[in-house]
């Protein structure tokens, strides 16, 4: 569950930091 959302949010957010924040928002 951790890798899938991160990989999808990473490119959308534009960074690893955004990916982490996007994961919390996505959930």
Gaussian input, Z-matrix of N, CA and C with variables (Angstrom, degrees):
# hf/3-21g

backbone

0 1
 N
 C     1     B1
 C     2     B2     1     A1
 N     3     B3     2     A2     1     D1
 C     4     B4     3     A3     2     D2
 C     5     B5     4     A4     3     D3
 N     6     B6     5     A5     4     D4
 C     7     B7     6     A6     5     D5
 C     8     B8     7     A7     6     D6
 N     9     B9     8     A8     7     D7
 C    10    B10     9     A9     8     D8
 C    11    B11    10    A10     9     D9
 N    12    B12    11    A11    10    D10
 C    13    B13    12    A12    11    D11
 C    14    B14    13    A13    12    D12
 N    15    B15    14    A14    13    D13
 C    16    B16    15    A15    14    D14
 C    17    B17    16    A16    15    D15
 N    18    B18    17    A17    16    D16
 C    19    B19    18    A18    17    D17
 C    20    B20    19    A19    18    D18
 N    21    B21    20    A20    19    D19
 C    22    B22    21    A21    20    D20
 C    23    B23    22    A22    21    D21
 N    24    B24    23    A23    22    D22
 C    25    B25    24    A24    23    D23
 C    26    B26    25    A25    24    D24
 N    27    B27    26    A26    25    D25
 C    28    B28    27    A27    26    D26
 C    29    B29    28    A28    27    D27
 N    30    B30    29    A29    28    D28
 C    31    B31    30    A30    29    D29
 C    32    B32    31    A31    30    D30
 N    33    B33    32    A32    31    D31
 C    34    B34    33    A33    32    D32
 C    35    B35    34    A34    33    D33
 N    36    B36    35    A35    34    D34
 C    37    B37    36    A36    35    D35
 C    38    B38    37    A37    36    D36
 N    39    B39    38    A38    37    D37
 C    40    B40    39    A39    38    D38
 C    41    B41    40    A40    39    D39
 N    42    B42    41    A41    40    D40
 C    43    B43    42    A42    41    D41
 C    44    B44    43    A43    42    D42
 N    45    B45    44    A44    43    D43
 C    46    B46    45    A45    44    D44
 C    47    B47    46    A46    45    D45
 N    48    B48    47    A47    46    D46
 C    49    B49    48    A48    47    D47
 C    50    B50    49    A49    48    D48
 N    51    B51    50    A50    49    D49
 C    52    B52    51    A51    50    D50
 C    53    B53    52    A52    51    D51
 N    54    B54    53    A53    52    D52
 C    55    B55    54    A54    53    D53
 C    56    B56    55    A55    54    D54
 N    57    B57    56    A56    55    D55
 C    58    B58    57    A57    56    D56
 C    59    B59    58    A58    57    D57
 N    60    B60    59    A59    58    D58
 C    61    B61    60    A60    59    D59
 C    62    B62    61    A61    60    D60
 N    63    B63    62    A62    61    D61
 C    64    B64    63    A63    62    D62
 C    65    B65    64    A64    63    D63
 N    66    B66    65    A65    64    D64
 C    67    B67    66    A66    65    D65
 C    68    B68    67    A67    66    D66
 N    69    B69    68    A68    67    D67
 C    70    B70    69    A69    68    D68
 C    71    B71    70    A70    69    D69
 N    72    B72    71    A71    70    D70
 C    73    B73    72    A72    71    D71
 C    74    B74    73    A73    72    D72
 N    75    B75    74    A74    73    D73
 C    76    B76    75    A75    74    D74
 C    77    B77    76    A76    75    D75
 N    78    B78    77    A77    76    D76
 C    79    B79    78    A78    77    D77
 C    80    B80    79    A79    78    D78

   B1=1.4648
   B2=1.5270
   B3=1.3290
   B4=1.4689
   B5=1.5202
   B6=1.3406
   B7=1.4637
   B8=1.5274
   B9=1.3247
   B10=1.4665
   B11=1.5270
   B12=1.3392
   B13=1.4716
   B14=1.5178
   B15=1.3320
   B16=1.4676
   B17=1.5226
   B18=1.3284
   B19=1.4610
   B20=1.5264
   B21=1.3267
   B22=1.4656
   B23=1.5247
   B24=1.3470
   B25=1.4620
   B26=1.5264
   B27=1.3473
   B28=1.4644
   B29=1.5305
   B30=1.3482
   B31=1.4712
   B32=1.5277
   B33=1.3177
   B34=1.4661
   B35=1.5223
   B36=1.3496
   B37=1.4554
   B38=1.5266
   B39=1.3309
   B40=1.4627
   B41=1.5134
   B42=1.3259
   B43=1.4665
   B44=1.5130
   B45=1.3392
   B46=1.4674
   B47=1.5229
   B48=1.3326
   B49=1.4689
   B50=1.5225
   B51=1.3003
   B52=1.4653
   B53=1.5130
   B54=1.3360
   B55=1.4696
   B56=1.5229
   B57=1.3365
   B58=1.4661
   B59=1.5257
   B60=1.3270
   B61=1.4626
   B62=1.5233
   B63=1.3254
   B64=1.4647
   B65=1.5124
   B66=1.3449
   B67=1.4678
   B68=1.5193
   B69=1.3354
   B70=1.4619
   B71=1.5248
   B72=1.3289
   B73=1.4602
   B74=1.5184
   B75=1.3545
   B76=1.4670
   B77=1.5211
   B78=1.3364
   B79=1.4594
   B80=1.5214
   A1=110.20
   A2=116.33
   A3=119.90
   A4=112.02
   A5=117.05
   A6=119.70
   A7=112.30
   A8=117.67
   A9=120.29
   A10=112.57
   A11=119.58
   A12=120.76
   A13=111.62
   A14=116.98
   A15=120.59
   A16=110.32
   A17=117.12
   A18=120.70
   A19=110.75
   A20=117.16
   A21=120.28
   A22=110.44
   A23=116.49
   A24=120.11
   A25=112.02
   A26=117.72
   A27=121.45
   A28=111.56
   A29=118.03
   A30=119.55
   A31=112.48
   A32=116.69
   A33=120.64
   A34=110.27
   A35=115.76
   A36=120.03
   A37=109.67
   A38=116.15
   A39=119.97
   A40=112.16
   A41=118.31
   A42=119.21
   A43=111.60
   A44=115.92
   A45=120.12
   A46=109.67
   A47=116.91
   A48=120.27
   A49=109.61
   A50=116.34
   A51=120.81
   A52=110.52
   A53=116.24
   A54=120.45
   A55=109.71
   A56=116.39
   A57=119.67
   A58=110.10
   A59=116.71
   A60=120.62
   A61=109.86
   A62=116.50
   A63=120.92
   A64=111.10
   A65=115.82
   A66=119.34
   A67=109.61
   A68=116.55
   A69=119.85
   A70=109.37
   A71=116.72
   A72=120.85
   A73=110.61
   A74=115.81
   A75=120.44
   A76=110.39
   A77=117.01
   A78=121.22
   A79=108.88
   D1=-29.05
   D2=-176.96
   D3=-72.90
   D4=-43.90
   D5=-175.58
   D6=-73.11
   D7=-41.74
   D8=-176.06
   D9=-60.06
   D10=-54.14
   D11=-179.17
   D12=-64.11
   D13=-37.26
   D14=-178.53
   D15=-63.57
   D16=-45.24
   D17=-178.88
   D18=-64.21
   D19=-34.61
   D20=-179.25
   D21=-75.78
   D22=-38.03
   D23=-177.78
   D24=-80.77
   D25=-29.39
   D26=-176.92
   D27=-54.39
   D28=-55.54
   D29=-179.24
   D30=-65.47
   D31=-33.34
   D32=-178.52
   D33=-70.47
   D34=-46.24
   D35=-179.18
   D36=-73.83
   D37=-36.99
   D38=178.43
   D39=100.27
   D40=16.20
   D41=179.33
   D42=179.54
   D43=165.67
   D44=-179.42
   D45=-65.96
   D46=-39.93
   D47=179.51
   D48=-60.59
   D49=-44.04
   D50=179.03
   D51=-65.22
   D52=-34.58
   D53=-179.68
   D54=-62.59
   D55=-44.08
   D56=179.94
   D57=-62.86
   D58=-44.54
   D59=179.74
   D60=-66.39
   D61=-38.77
   D62=179.95
   D63=-65.37
   D64=-34.58
   D65=-179.96
   D66=-63.78
   D67=-42.40
   D68=-179.37
   D69=-66.34
   D70=-40.38
   D71=-179.67
   D72=-69.25
   D73=-38.05
   D74=-178.87
   D75=-64.25
   D76=-41.72
   D77=-179.41
   D78=-70.13

